Amino acid sequence: MGSTKHIFSKALYSSFFCVLTLLGGSNLKPAQAQSFPNKQVRMVVPFPPGGSSDRIARILSERLSQQWGQPVVSENINGAGGNLAAANVARSRADGYSILFATHPIIAINPLLYGKLPYNPSEDFIPVVKLMQSPLVLLVQASSPIRSIPDLIKIAKDNPNSINFGSGGIGTTQHLTGEMLKQIAGINITHIPYKGNGQTDTALIAGDIQMFFDNVQSAKGQINGGRVRGVAISSNARLASMPDLPTVKESLPGFESTLAYGLLVPKGTPASIVSQINQSVNKVLFDPALSQGFTGEGATIEGGSSEKFTEFLASENKKWGLILAQLKLKLD
């Protein structure tokens, strides 16, 4: 599982876009591009209804429906860490009418975690657009002596095995972010997996764990409740909505961990349709009425080209591949 085996190699992406160009030139007639979409589009969401991903997908679907004059319907296919939804879209017709709404680990990290997947990210999908990304907040008890990353490092080194960090499960972004902190800081902290954020919140308040990385929206609520304290944020830069919270990177250069959202379509989808979806989504993303709501919750609107999203996935695959290789972590 070394760096030479990453799913998204540089050479692969070079050939990847050459293929897209050929597809756009040979397989698509102008009338096809002009008529898309002329029927219902489904946006497959790999999570159950009610969560943040589902909410973002439904808002996006509604805005695209208005723009296209055709219904865009969110379809929830939950299970197996997003693998069921990804496999469903991978098997769909490559015509733009099936779109995968994915958190980026489904494409960039799952291939490193799972020994066998029902889809191949590099062979089955075209990244269309990176929607947004959101960091995590490192939380501790309100009474904890840990008030900064240097505090955490000193306490962990002075008292080995004294700090447990929680997550919503093995292989989650919360878990891997904690492992990244452990490796970059050179400290020995122990991972305790739970089944979701609710249990992790309870464990932190009870003192069963001493820290964990929570999503921004949940972290704000916990901090405002007064029982936990925010120590640092995992993004590359401080958040406008939490300006007093330093980044982990300020103490540990090179540290960055975010959860990104993006859209992908089956490989073979004509390049002009990929471009049309990309342009339409970018128009939605940069509508001030929409973007202000998400940035207020800690998300950073990204948008941009298909190539930009592809490069991000390649970078994430490489970064987490190095960490997972050291962990020797595999999921069935």
C-alpha positions in Angstrom: 0.0 0.0 0.0 3.0 2.3 -0.6 2.9 5.5 -2.6 3.6 3.7 -5.9 0.1 2.1 -5.7 -2.0 5.2 -5.3 -5.2 5.1 -7.2 -4.8 8.5 -8.8 -1.3 8.6 -10.2 -0.1 11.6 -12.1 0.3 9.7 -15.3 -3.2 8.2 -15.0 -4.8 11.7 -14.7 -2.9 12.9 -17.8 -4.3 10.1 -19.9 -7.7 10.5 -18.1 -8.2 14.0 -19.5 -7.0 13.0 -22.9 -9.8 10.4 -22.9 -12.3 13.1 -21.9 -11.2 15.3 -24.8 -11.6 12.4 -27.3 -15.0 11.5 -25.8 -16.2 15.1 -26.2 -15.1 15.1 -29.9 -16.2 11.7 -31.1 -19.2 10.5 -29.1 -21.3 13.6 -28.6 -23.3 15.5 -31.2 -24.1 19.2 -30.6 -27.8 18.4 -30.3 -27.1 16.1 -27.4 -25.3 18.8 -25.4 -28.0 21.3 -26.2 -30.8 19.0 -25.0 -29.3 18.1 -21.7 -31.2 17.7 -19.4 -34.5 16.8 -21.0 -35.7 14.5 -18.3 -35.3 13.9 -14.5 -31.8 13.8 -13.1 -31.0 11.8 -10.0 -28.4 12.8 -7.4 -27.3 9.8 -5.4 -26.4 10.6 -1.8 -24.4 8.0 0.2 -26.0 8.9 3.5 -29.4 8.7 5.2 -31.9 11.6 5.1 -31.5 14.3 7.6 -27.7 14.7 7.9 -25.6 17.6 6.7 -24.6 15.8 3.4 -28.2 15.1 2.6 -29.2 18.7 3.4 -26.5 20.1 1.1 -27.5 17.7 -1.7 -31.1 18.6 -1.5 -30.4 22.3 -1.6 -28.2 21.8 -4.6 -30.8 19.6 -6.3 -33.5 22.2 -5.8 -31.3 25.0 -7.3 -30.3 22.9 -10.3 -34.0 21.9 -10.9 -34.8 25.6 -11.1 -31.9 26.4 -13.4 -32.5 23.4 -15.7 -36.2 23.3 -15.8 -36.1 19.6 -15.1 -36.5 17.8 -11.7 -33.3 16.9 -9.9 -34.1 14.3 -7.3 -32.0 13.3 -4.3 -31.8 9.5 -3.9 -30.4 8.2 -0.6 -28.4 4.9 -0.8 -26.8 4.5 2.6 -24.3 1.9 3.7 -20.8 0.5 3.6 -19.1 3.8 4.0 -20.5 5.2 0.8 -19.5 2.3 -1.3 -23.0 1.2 -2.1 -24.0 4.5 -3.6 -20.7 4.8 -5.5 -21.2 1.4 -7.0 -24.8 2.2 -8.0 -23.7 5.3 -9.9 -20.7 3.5 -11.4 -23.1 1.0 -13.0 -25.5 3.7 -14.3 -25.6 4.9 -17.9 -22.9 7.5 -18.7 -25.3 10.2 -19.9 -25.3 12.8 -17.1 -28.6 11.7 -15.6 -27.0 9.9 -12.6 -24.7 12.0 -10.4 -22.9 10.9 -7.3 -22.9 13.4 -4.4 -19.8 12.2 -2.5 -17.7 13.1 0.4 -14.2 12.9 -0.9 -13.0 9.9 1.2 -15.4 7.7 -0.8 -13.2 8.3 -3.8 -9.8 9.2 -2.5 -9.5 7.2 0.8 -11.8 4.2 0.6 -9.7 2.5 -2.0 -6.8 2.6 0.5 -9.0 1.3 3.4 -11.0 -1.5 1.8 -9.4 -4.6 0.4 -12.1 -4.9 -2.3 -14.5 -2.3 -3.6 -17.5 -2.7 -5.9 -16.2 0.2 -8.0 -12.9 1.6 -9.2 -12.5 5.3 -8.7 -10.1 5.9 -11.5 -11.9 3.7 -14.0 -15.5 4.3 -13.2 -15.9 8.0 -12.5 -15.2 11.5 -13.9 -14.9 14.1 -11.1 -17.2 17.0 -12.1 -16.7 19.7 -9.5 -15.6 20.2 -5.9 -18.5 21.8 -4.0 -17.1 22.8 -0.7 -15.0 21.6 2.2 -15.3 21.9 6.0 -12.6 21.4 8.6 -12.8 19.7 12.0 -12.5 21.3 15.5 -10.4 19.7 18.2 -12.5 19.6 21.3 -11.5 18.9 25.0 -13.5 19.1 28.2 -14.0 22.6 29.5 -11.9 21.7 32.6 -9.1 20.1 30.6 -5.5 21.4 31.1 -5.1 21.2 27.3 -5.6 24.7 26.0 -3.4 24.6 22.9 -1.6 22.2 20.6 1.7 22.8 22.5 -0.1 21.9 25.7 -1.4 18.7 24.2 2.0 17.7 22.9 3.7 18.3 26.2 1.1 16.5 28.3 1.1 13.5 25.9 4.9 13.3 26.0 5.2 13.8 29.8 2.4 11.2 30.4 2.5 8.5 27.6 -0.8 6.7 27.0 -2.7 9.1 29.1 -4.7 10.6 26.3 -7.5 8.9 24.4 -9.1 10.4 21.4 -12.5 9.4 20.1 -14.2 9.2 16.7 -17.4 8.2 15.0 -15.7 5.0 13.8 -12.6 3.4 12.4 -11.5 4.9 9.1 -13.7 8.0 9.5 -12.2 11.5 8.8 -12.3 12.1 12.6 -10.2 9.0 13.2 -7.7 9.6 10.5 -7.3 13.3 11.5 -6.4 12.1 15.0 -3.9 9.7 13.6 -2.4 12.5 11.5 -2.0 14.6 14.6 -0.4 11.6 16.4 2.1 11.1 13.6 3.1 14.7 12.9 3.3 15.7 16.6 5.2 12.5 17.4 3.0 11.7 20.4 1.3 8.5 21.6 -2.5 8.9 21.9 -5.0 6.1 21.8 -7.9 5.9 19.4 -11.3 4.9 20.9 -14.0 4.4 18.1 -17.7 5.0 18.8 -20.9 4.6 16.8 -21.5 8.2 15.8 -21.0 11.7 17.2 -23.6 11.4 19.9 -21.6 8.7 21.7 -18.4 10.5 21.2 -19.8 13.7 22.7 -21.0 11.8 25.7 -17.7 10.1 26.2 -15.8 13.4 26.1 -18.0 15.0 28.7 -17.8 11.9 30.9 -14.0 11.8 30.6 -13.8 8.5 28.9 -11.8 10.3 26.1 -9.8 13.4 26.5 -10.2 14.9 23.0 -11.8 14.4 19.6 -12.2 16.2 16.3 -15.7 17.2 15.6 -17.4 18.9 12.6 -17.7 22.7 12.9 -21.5 22.8 13.2 -21.6 20.3 16.0 -18.5 21.7 17.7 -20.1 25.2 17.9 -23.1 23.8 19.7 -21.0 21.9 22.1 -18.7 24.9 22.8 -21.7 27.2 23.3 -23.1 24.7 25.8 -20.1 25.3 28.0 -19.1 21.8 28.7 -16.3 21.5 26.1 -13.6 23.9 24.8 -12.3 24.3 21.3 -8.5 24.0 21.0 -7.7 24.3 17.3 -9.2 23.8 13.9 -7.9 21.4 11.2 -8.1 23.8 8.2 -5.3 25.5 6.4 -6.4 28.9 7.6 -8.6 30.2 10.4 -12.3 30.3 9.9 -14.1 33.7 9.6 -16.9 32.3 11.8 -14.4 31.2 14.6 -11.5 33.7 14.2 -10.1 33.3 17.7 -9.6 29.5 17.2 -6.0 28.8 15.9 -5.3 26.2 13.3 -3.4 23.1 14.2 -1.0 24.1 11.4 0.1 27.1 13.3 1.8 24.8 15.8 2.4 21.8 13.4 3.3 23.0 9.9 1.9 20.8 7.2 -1.1 19.7 9.1 -4.4 20.0 7.3 -7.5 17.9 7.3 -10.9 18.7 5.8 -14.0 16.9 4.6 -14.8 17.9 1.0 -18.0 17.4 -1.0 -18.1 16.9 -4.7 -20.0 15.6 -7.7 -18.9 12.8 -10.0 -20.5 11.0 -13.0 -19.9 7.7 -14.6 -16.8 7.3 -16.8 -17.8 7.8 -20.4 -20.1 10.7 -19.8 -19.6 13.1 -22.8 -17.2 15.9 -22.0 -19.7 18.6 -23.0 -22.3 17.3 -20.5 -19.6 17.2 -17.8 -18.8 20.8 -18.6 -22.5 21.8 -18.6 -23.0 20.3 -15.1 -19.8 21.9 -13.9 -20.9 25.3 -15.1 -24.4 25.0 -13.7 -23.1 23.9 -10.3 -20.6 26.8 -10.2 -23.4 29.2 -10.8 -25.4 27.8 -7.9 -22.4 27.7 -5.5 -21.5 31.3 -6.0 -25.0 32.6 -5.5 -24.5 34.8 -2.4 -27.8 33.7 -0.8 -26.5 30.1 -0.8 -22.8 30.6 -0.1 -23.2 32.8 2.9 -25.3 30.2 4.6 -22.7 27.5 4.2 -19.7 29.7 5.1 -21.5 30.7 8.3 -21.5 27.0 9.3 -17.7 26.7 8.6 -17.8 25.4 5.1 -15.6 27.0 2.4 -17.2 27.2 -1.1 -14.8 25.8 -3.6 -16.2 25.3 -7.1 -13.9 25.5 -10.1 -13.0 23.0 -12.8 -13.2 19.3 -13.1 -9.4 19.3 -13.3 -9.2 21.1 -9.9 -11.3 18.5 -8.2 -9.3 15.7 -9.8 -6.1 17.2 -8.6 -7.5 17.5 -5.1 -8.6 13.9 -5.0 -5.1 12.8 -6.2 -3.5 14.9 -3.5 -5.7 13.5 -0.7 -5.1 9.9 -1.9 -1.4 10.5 -1.7 -1.5 12.2 1.7 -3.7 9.7 3.4 -2.0 6.8 1.7 1.2 7.6 3.5 -0.6 7.7 6.9 -2.6 4.6 6.3 0.6 2.7 5.2 2.1 3.4 8.6 -1.1 2.4 10.4 -1.4 -0.8 8.3 -5.2 -0.2 8.5 -7.5 -2.2 6.3 -11.3 -2.6 6.5 -13.2 -5.6 5.2 
